[in-house]
Amino acid sequence: MAALTQDISKIVSARIKREPELALGLLDDALSLFLNGEPDVARLVLRDVVNGTIGFSELATMTSCTVEQLDQMLSANGDPKMGELTKNLAVLRRELRVEIQVQSVACA
């Protein structure tokens, strides 16, 4: 099972490199997942965004974390502190040149 997940992550990362706009959609999905109570999936989606854009080494340098810390934070079992997550998102936002906006909608 791990090989399948790893292969999918590599495929997503390669596609992000070919189609940078995919990173924006995945970042949006990750944030929606976090805000709607699915942090495990959100961290994995963020992991794909990082791998497909700036990479773990660059993100580690920009956030003063180690690659190992980031690897743990953005794993399914990761438990990043809010400050760490905010730093990661700020770097991604800056690197992707996007503004993050949130919109709440009424449930049916």
DSSP file (Angstrom, degrees, kcal/mol; ACC not computed):
  #  RESIDUE AA STRUCTURE BP1 BP2  ACC     N-H-->O    O-->H-N    N-H-->O    O-->H-N    TCO  KAPPA ALPHA  PHI   PSI    X-CA   Y-CA   Z-CA
    1    1 A M     >        0   0    0      0, 0.0     4,-2.1     0, 0.0     5,-0.2   0.000 360.0 360.0 360.0 -40.1    0.0    0.0    0.0
    2    2 A A  H  >  +     0   0    0      1,-0.2     4,-2.7     2,-0.2     5,-0.2   0.882 360.0  55.2 -60.8 -37.7    2.8    2.4    0.8
    3    3 A A  H  > S+     0   0    0      2,-0.2     4,-2.6     1,-0.2    -1,-0.2   0.901 107.0  50.3 -62.6 -40.3    4.3    2.0   -2.7
    4    4 A L  H  > S+     0   0    0      2,-0.2     4,-2.4     1,-0.2    -1,-0.2   0.934 112.1  46.9 -63.0 -46.1    0.9    3.0   -4.2
    5    5 A T  H  X S+     0   0    0     -4,-2.1     4,-2.4     1,-0.2    -2,-0.2   0.913 112.9  49.4 -61.8 -43.2    0.7    6.1   -2.1
    6    6 A Q  H  X S+     0   0    0     -4,-2.7     4,-2.3     1,-0.2    -1,-0.2   0.917 110.5  50.3 -63.2 -43.0    4.2    7.1   -2.8
    7    7 A D  H  X S+     0   0    0     -4,-2.6     4,-2.4     1,-0.2    -2,-0.2   0.911 110.2  49.9 -62.2 -42.4    3.7    6.6   -6.6
    8    8 A I  H  X S+     0   0    0     -4,-2.4     4,-2.8     1,-0.2    -1,-0.2   0.918 110.0  51.0 -63.1 -42.7    0.5    8.8   -6.5
    9    9 A S  H  X S+     0   0    0     -4,-2.4     4,-2.6     1,-0.2    -1,-0.2   0.899 110.5  49.0 -61.3 -40.7    2.4   11.5   -4.6
   10   10 A K  H  X S+     0   0    0     -4,-2.3     4,-2.4     2,-0.2    -1,-0.2   0.897 111.3  50.0 -65.6 -39.2    5.2   11.4   -7.2
   11   11 A I  H  X S+     0   0    0     -4,-2.4     4,-2.2     2,-0.2    -2,-0.2   0.928 112.2  47.1 -63.9 -45.2    2.6   11.6  -10.0
   12   12 A V  H  X S+     0   0    0     -4,-2.8     4,-2.4     2,-0.2    -2,-0.2   0.925 112.2  50.1 -63.2 -44.7    0.9   14.6   -8.3
   13   13 A S  H  X S+     0   0    0     -4,-2.6     4,-1.9     1,-0.2    -1,-0.2   0.913 111.1  48.7 -60.6 -43.2    4.3   16.4   -7.7
   14   14 A A  H  X S+     0   0    0     -4,-2.4     4,-1.5     1,-0.2    -1,-0.2   0.890 111.0  50.4 -64.3 -38.6    5.3   15.8  -11.4
   15   15 A R  H  X S+     0   0    0     -4,-2.2     4,-3.2     1,-0.2    -2,-0.2   0.890 106.7  54.3 -68.0 -38.0    1.9   17.2  -12.6
   16   16 A I  H  < S+     0   0    0     -4,-2.4     7,-0.2     1,-0.2    -1,-0.2   0.903 106.8  52.4 -60.5 -40.2    2.3   20.3  -10.4
   17   17 A K  H  < S+     0   0    0     -4,-1.9    -1,-0.2     1,-0.2    -2,-0.2   0.859 116.0  39.9 -64.8 -34.3    5.6   21.0  -12.0
   18   18 A R  H  < S+     0   0    0     -4,-1.5    -2,-0.2     1,-0.3    -1,-0.2   0.840 129.6  29.7 -80.0 -34.9    4.0   20.7  -15.4
   19   19 A E    ><  -     0   0    0     -4,-3.2     3,-2.4    -5,-0.1     4,-0.4  -0.751  67.6-177.3-128.1  82.3    0.9   22.6  -14.5
   20   20 A P  T >> S+     0   0    0      0, 0.0     3,-1.1     0, 0.0     4,-0.7   0.750  78.3  69.6 -56.0 -26.4    1.6   25.1  -11.7
   21   21 A E  H 3> S+     0   0    0      1,-0.3     4,-1.5     2,-0.2     3,-0.3   0.756  86.1  69.3 -65.2 -21.4   -2.0   26.1  -11.4
   22   22 A L  H <> S+     0   0    0     -3,-2.4     4,-2.5     1,-0.2    -1,-0.3   0.864  90.7  60.9 -62.0 -35.2   -2.7   22.7   -9.9
   23   23 A A  H <> S+     0   0    0     -3,-1.1     4,-2.4    -4,-0.4    -1,-0.2   0.876 101.9  52.4 -59.5 -37.7   -0.8   23.7   -6.8
   24   24 A L  H  X S+     0   0    0     -4,-0.7     4,-2.3    -3,-0.3    -1,-0.2   0.923 110.1  47.3 -65.5 -43.8   -3.3   26.5   -6.2
   25   25 A G  H  X S+     0   0    0     -4,-1.5     4,-2.3     1,-0.2    -2,-0.2   0.898 113.7  47.6 -63.8 -40.8   -6.2   24.1   -6.4
   26   26 A L  H  X S+     0   0    0     -4,-2.5     4,-2.8     2,-0.2    -2,-0.2   0.873 109.8  52.4 -69.7 -36.6   -4.6   21.7   -4.1
   27   27 A L  H  X S+     0   0    0     -4,-2.4     4,-2.3    -5,-0.2    -2,-0.2   0.927 110.7  48.6 -62.3 -43.7   -3.7   24.4   -1.6
   28   28 A D  H  X S+     0   0    0     -4,-2.3     4,-2.3     1,-0.2    -2,-0.2   0.917 112.1  48.9 -60.6 -44.5   -7.3   25.5   -1.6
   29   29 A D  H  X S+     0   0    0     -4,-2.3     4,-2.7     2,-0.2    -2,-0.2   0.920 110.0  51.5 -61.7 -44.1   -8.4   21.9   -1.1
   30   30 A A  H  X S+     0   0    0     -4,-2.8     4,-2.5     1,-0.2    -2,-0.2   0.915 110.9  47.5 -61.0 -43.8   -6.0   21.4    1.8
   31   31 A L  H  X S+     0   0    0     -4,-2.3     4,-2.5     2,-0.2    -1,-0.2   0.908 111.9  50.0 -65.5 -41.2   -7.2   24.6    3.5
   32   32 A S  H  X S+     0   0    0     -4,-2.3     4,-1.4     1,-0.2    -2,-0.2   0.909 110.5  50.8 -62.2 -41.7  -10.8   23.5    3.1
   33   33 A L  H  <>S+     0   0    0     -4,-2.7     5,-3.0     2,-0.2     3,-0.2   0.924 110.9  48.4 -62.4 -44.6  -10.0   20.1    4.5
   34   34 A F  H ><5S+     0   0    0     -4,-2.5     3,-1.5     1,-0.2    -2,-0.2   0.951 113.7  46.1 -57.7 -50.5   -8.3   21.6    7.5
   35   35 A L  H 3<5S+     0   0    0     -4,-2.5    -1,-0.2     1,-0.3    -2,-0.2   0.699 111.8  52.3 -70.4 -19.0  -11.2   24.0    8.2
   36   36 A N  T 3<5S-     0   0    0     -4,-1.4    -1,-0.3    -3,-0.2    -2,-0.2   0.118 124.1 -94.4-107.1  20.8  -13.8   21.2    7.8
   37   37 A G  T < 5S+     0   0    0     -3,-1.5    -3,-0.2     1,-0.1     3,-0.1   0.724  92.5 111.0  84.7  23.5  -12.2   18.8   10.2
   38   38 A E     >< +     0   0    0     -5,-3.0     4,-2.1    -6,-0.2     3,-0.2  -0.482  25.9 152.2-124.8  63.4  -10.0   16.5    8.0
   39   39 A P  H  >  +     0   0    0      0, 0.0     4,-2.5     0, 0.0     5,-0.2   0.812  67.4  60.9 -65.4 -30.7   -6.5   17.5    9.1
   40   40 A D  H  > S+     0   0    0      1,-0.2     4,-1.3     2,-0.2    38,-0.1   0.946 111.6  38.2 -62.2 -47.6   -4.9   14.1    8.2
   41   41 A V  H  > S+     0   0    0      1,-0.2     4,-2.2     2,-0.2    -1,-0.2   0.890 113.6  57.6 -68.6 -39.5   -5.9   14.4    4.5
   42   42 A A  H  X S+     0   0    0     -4,-2.1     4,-2.6     1,-0.2    -2,-0.2   0.903 104.3  51.4 -59.0 -42.9   -5.1   18.1    4.5
   43   43 A R  H  X S+     0   0    0     -4,-2.5     4,-2.1     1,-0.2    -1,-0.2   0.887 109.7  49.8 -63.2 -38.4   -1.5   17.5    5.7
   44   44 A L  H  X S+     0   0    0     -4,-1.3     4,-1.8     2,-0.2    -1,-0.2   0.879 110.8  49.1 -68.5 -37.2   -1.0   14.9    2.9
   45   45 A V  H  X S+     0   0    0     -4,-2.2     4,-2.1     2,-0.2    -2,-0.2   0.923 111.2  49.8 -66.8 -43.1   -2.3   17.3    0.3
   46   46 A L  H  X S+     0   0    0     -4,-2.6     4,-2.8     1,-0.2    -2,-0.2   0.883 106.3  57.1 -60.7 -37.8   -0.1   20.1    1.6
   47   47 A R  H  X S+     0   0    0     -4,-2.1     4,-2.7     1,-0.2    -1,-0.2   0.916 106.7  48.4 -58.5 -44.3    2.8   17.6    1.4
   48   48 A D  H  X S+     0   0    0     -4,-1.8     4,-2.2     2,-0.2    -1,-0.2   0.891 110.3  51.8 -63.9 -39.3    2.1   17.1   -2.3
   49   49 A V  H  X S+     0   0    0     -4,-2.1     4,-1.0     2,-0.2    -2,-0.2   0.937 111.8  46.4 -62.6 -45.9    2.0   20.9   -2.8
   50   50 A V  H ><>S+     0   0    0     -4,-2.8     5,-2.9     1,-0.2     3,-0.8   0.945 113.3  48.6 -61.5 -48.6    5.3   21.3   -1.1
   51   51 A N  H 3<5S+     0   0    0     -4,-2.7    -1,-0.2     1,-0.2    -2,-0.2   0.853 114.2  46.6 -61.2 -34.7    6.9   18.5   -3.1
   52   52 A G  H 3<5S+     0   0    0     -4,-2.2    -1,-0.2    -5,-0.2    -2,-0.2   0.587 125.3  25.0 -84.9 -10.2    5.6   19.8   -6.3
   53   53 A T  T <<5S-     0   0    0     -4,-1.0    -3,-0.2    -3,-0.8    -2,-0.1   0.534 133.0  -5.9-117.6 -96.3    6.6   23.4   -5.7
   54   54 A I  T  >5S-     0   0    0     -5,-0.2     4,-0.5     1,-0.1    -3,-0.2   0.714  89.4-133.5 -84.6 -20.2    9.5   24.5   -3.4
   55   55 A G  H  >< -     0   0    0     -5,-2.9     4,-2.1    -6,-0.2     5,-0.2   0.103  25.9 -81.5  83.9 159.0   10.4   21.2   -1.9
   56   56 A F  H  > S+     0   0    0      1,-0.2     4,-2.7     2,-0.2     5,-0.2   0.866 124.3  55.6 -67.2 -38.1   11.1   20.2    1.7
   57   57 A S  H  > S+     0   0    0      2,-0.2     4,-2.0     1,-0.2    -1,-0.2   0.936 111.5  42.9 -62.5 -46.1   14.6   21.5    1.8
   58   58 A E  H  X S+     0   0    0     -4,-0.5     4,-2.4     2,-0.2    -1,-0.2   0.914 114.7  49.9 -66.8 -42.9   13.7   25.0    0.7
   59   59 A L  H  X S+     0   0    0     -4,-2.1     4,-1.5     1,-0.2     6,-0.3   0.901 109.3  52.9 -62.6 -39.9   10.7   25.1    3.0
   60   60 A A  H  X>S+     0   0    0     -4,-2.7     5,-1.7     1,-0.2     4,-0.8   0.924 110.5  47.3 -60.3 -44.7   12.8   23.9    5.9
   61   61 A T  H ><5S+     0   0    0     -4,-2.0     3,-0.5     1,-0.2    -2,-0.2   0.914 113.4  47.9 -61.8 -43.4   15.3   26.7    5.2
   62   62 A M  H 3<5S+     0   0    0     -4,-2.4    -1,-0.2     1,-0.2    -2,-0.2   0.688 119.4  37.9 -75.1 -18.6   12.6   29.3    5.0
   63   63 A T  H 3<5S-     0   0    0     -4,-1.5    -1,-0.2    -3,-0.3    -2,-0.2   0.363 105.1-119.8-112.7   3.7   10.8   28.2    8.1
   64   64 A S  T <<5S+     0   0    0     -4,-0.8     2,-0.3    -3,-0.5    -3,-0.2   0.825  74.2 122.9  58.6  33.5   13.9   27.4   10.3
   65   65 A C      < -     0   0    0     -5,-1.7     2,-0.2    -6,-0.3    -1,-0.2  -0.714  64.9-109.8-110.8 167.8   12.7   23.8   10.7
   66   66 A T     >  -     0   0    0     -2,-0.3     4,-2.2     1,-0.1     5,-0.2  -0.635  26.3-116.2 -91.1 159.9   14.5   20.6    9.7
   67   67 A V  H  > S+     0   0    0     -2,-0.2     4,-2.8     1,-0.2     5,-0.2   0.884 118.5  55.4 -59.6 -37.7   13.4   18.5    6.8
   68   68 A E  H  > S+     0   0    0      2,-0.2     4,-2.2     1,-0.2    -1,-0.2   0.901 106.3  49.6 -63.5 -41.5   12.7   15.8    9.3
   69   69 A Q  H  > S+     0   0    0      2,-0.2     4,-2.9     1,-0.2    -1,-0.2   0.925 113.2  46.4 -63.2 -43.9   10.4   18.1   11.3
   70   70 A L  H  X S+     0   0    0     -4,-2.2     4,-2.6     2,-0.2    -2,-0.2   0.906 109.3  54.8 -64.1 -41.2    8.5   19.1    8.2
   71   71 A D  H  < S+     0   0    0     -4,-2.8    -1,-0.2     1,-0.2    -2,-0.2   0.914 113.1  42.6 -58.3 -43.3    8.3   15.4    7.1
   72   72 A Q  H >< S+     0   0    0     -4,-2.2     3,-1.5     1,-0.2    -2,-0.2   0.926 113.1  52.3 -68.7 -45.4    6.7   14.6   10.4
   73   73 A M  H 3< S+     0   0    0     -4,-2.9    -2,-0.2     1,-0.3    -1,-0.2   0.890 112.6  44.7 -57.2 -42.0    4.4   17.7   10.4
   74   74 A L  T 3< S+     0   0    0     -4,-2.6    -1,-0.3    -5,-0.2     2,-0.2  -0.037  93.1 102.8-100.1  31.2    3.1   17.0    6.9
   75   75 A S  S X  S-     0   0    0     -3,-1.5     3,-1.5     1,-0.1   -32,-0.1  -0.659  88.3-104.3-102.7 166.9    2.5   13.2    7.4
   76   76 A A  T 3  S+     0   0    0      1,-0.3   -33,-0.1    -2,-0.2   -34,-0.1   0.838 125.0  41.1 -59.5 -32.4   -0.9   11.6    8.0
   77   77 A N  T 3  S+     0   0    0     -5,-0.1    -1,-0.3   -34,-0.0    -3,-0.1   0.328  90.3 125.8 -97.5   6.6    0.0   11.2   11.7
   78   78 A G    <   -     0   0    0     -3,-1.5    -5,-0.2    -7,-0.1   -35,-0.1  -0.193  42.8-164.3 -64.4 157.2    1.6   14.6   12.0
   79   79 A D        -     0   0    0      2,-0.0    -6,-0.1     0, 0.0    -5,-0.1  -0.481  14.7-176.0-141.3  66.3    0.6   17.0   14.7
   80   80 A P        -     0   0    0      0, 0.0     2,-0.1     0, 0.0   -10,-0.0  -0.337  27.6-117.1 -68.3 145.7    1.9   20.5   13.8
   81   81 A K     >  -     0   0    0      1,-0.1     4,-2.4    -2,-0.0     5,-0.2  -0.444  29.4-110.3 -72.2 156.2    1.4   23.3   16.1
   82   82 A M  H  > S+     0   0    0      1,-0.2     4,-2.7     2,-0.2     5,-0.2   0.879 118.5  53.7 -58.5 -40.0   -0.7   26.2   14.8
   83   83 A G  H  > S+     0   0    0      2,-0.2     4,-2.1     1,-0.2    -1,-0.2   0.889 109.5  47.8 -63.0 -39.4    2.4   28.5   14.6
   84   84 A E  H  > S+     0   0    0     -3,-0.2     4,-2.2     2,-0.2    -2,-0.2   0.923 113.1  47.7 -66.4 -44.3    4.3   25.9   12.5
   85   85 A L  H  X S+     0   0    0     -4,-2.4     4,-2.6     1,-0.2    -2,-0.2   0.902 110.5  52.3 -63.1 -41.4    1.4   25.4   10.2
   86   86 A T  H  X S+     0   0    0     -4,-2.7     4,-2.4    -5,-0.2    -1,-0.2   0.897 108.5  50.5 -62.8 -41.3    1.0   29.1    9.8
   87   87 A K  H  X S+     0   0    0     -4,-2.1     4,-2.1     2,-0.2    -1,-0.2   0.925 111.1  48.9 -61.9 -44.3    4.6   29.6    8.9
   88   88 A N  H  X S+     0   0    0     -4,-2.2     4,-2.4     1,-0.2    -2,-0.2   0.925 113.0  46.9 -61.2 -45.0    4.4   26.8    6.3
   89   89 A L  H  X S+     0   0    0     -4,-2.6     4,-2.9     1,-0.2    -1,-0.2   0.875 109.2  54.6 -66.4 -36.9    1.3   28.3    4.8
   90   90 A A  H  X S+     0   0    0     -4,-2.4     4,-2.2     2,-0.2    -1,-0.2   0.912 110.0  46.8 -63.3 -41.8    2.8   31.8    4.7
   91   91 A V  H  X S+     0   0    0     -4,-2.1     4,-3.0     2,-0.2     5,-0.2   0.939 113.9  47.2 -65.1 -46.6    5.8   30.5    2.8
   92   92 A L  H  X S+     0   0    0     -4,-2.4     4,-2.8     1,-0.2     5,-0.2   0.917 111.6  51.5 -61.1 -42.6    3.6   28.7    0.3
   93   93 A R  H  X>S+     0   0    0     -4,-2.9     5,-2.2     1,-0.2     4,-0.7   0.925 113.9  43.9 -59.3 -45.0    1.3   31.7   -0.1
   94   94 A R  H  <5S+     0   0    0     -4,-2.2     3,-0.4    -5,-0.2    -2,-0.2   0.925 115.6  46.9 -66.6 -45.7    4.3   33.9   -0.8
   95   95 A E  H  <5S+     0   0    0     -4,-3.0    -2,-0.2     1,-0.2    -1,-0.2   0.860 117.4  42.5 -66.6 -36.4    6.0   31.4   -3.2
   96   96 A L  H  <5S-     0   0    0     -4,-2.8    -1,-0.2    -5,-0.2    -2,-0.2   0.536 106.8-129.9 -87.0  -6.4    2.8   30.7   -5.1
   97   97 A R  T  <5 +     0   0    0     -4,-0.7     2,-0.3    -3,-0.4    -3,-0.2   0.952  59.3 135.2  56.4  55.0    1.9   34.4   -5.1
   98   98 A V      < -     0   0    0     -5,-2.2     2,-0.5    -6,-0.1    -1,-0.2  -0.912  52.4-136.1-129.6 157.5   -1.6   34.0   -3.8
   99   99 A E        -     0   0    0     -2,-0.3     2,-0.6    -5,-0.0    -5,-0.0  -0.948  24.6-134.8-108.2 133.2   -3.8   35.5   -1.3
  100  100 A I        +     0   0    0     -2,-0.5     2,-0.4     2,-0.0    -7,-0.0  -0.797  26.7 179.1 -93.5 125.0   -5.8   33.1    0.9
  101  101 A Q        -     0   0    0     -2,-0.6     2,-0.4     2,-0.0    -2,-0.0  -0.957  12.9-153.0-123.8 144.1   -9.4   34.0    1.4
  102  102 A V        -     0   0    0     -2,-0.4     2,-0.4     2,-0.0    -2,-0.0  -0.939   8.4-171.5-119.1 139.2  -12.0   32.1    3.3
  103  103 A Q        -     0   0    0     -2,-0.4     2,-0.4     2,-0.0    -2,-0.0  -0.994  10.2-151.1-132.1 127.9  -15.7   32.0    2.7
  104  104 A S        -     0   0    0     -2,-0.4     2,-0.4     0, 0.0    -2,-0.0  -0.778  14.0-169.0 -95.7 141.3  -18.3   30.4    4.9
  105  105 A V        -     0   0    0     -2,-0.4     2,-0.1     0, 0.0    -2,-0.0  -0.964  27.6-104.0-129.4 148.3  -21.6   29.1    3.4
  106  106 A A        -     0   0    0     -2,-0.4     2,-0.3     1,-0.1     0, 0.0  -0.417  35.1-124.3 -68.8 141.7  -24.7   27.9    5.1
  107  107 A C              0   0    0      1,-0.1    -1,-0.1    -2,-0.1     0, 0.0  -0.616 360.0 360.0 -84.6 147.6  -25.3   24.2    5.2
  108  108 A A              0   0    0     -2,-0.3    -1,-0.1     0, 0.0    -2,-0.0   0.467 360.0 360.0 -79.1 360.0  -28.5   22.8    3.8
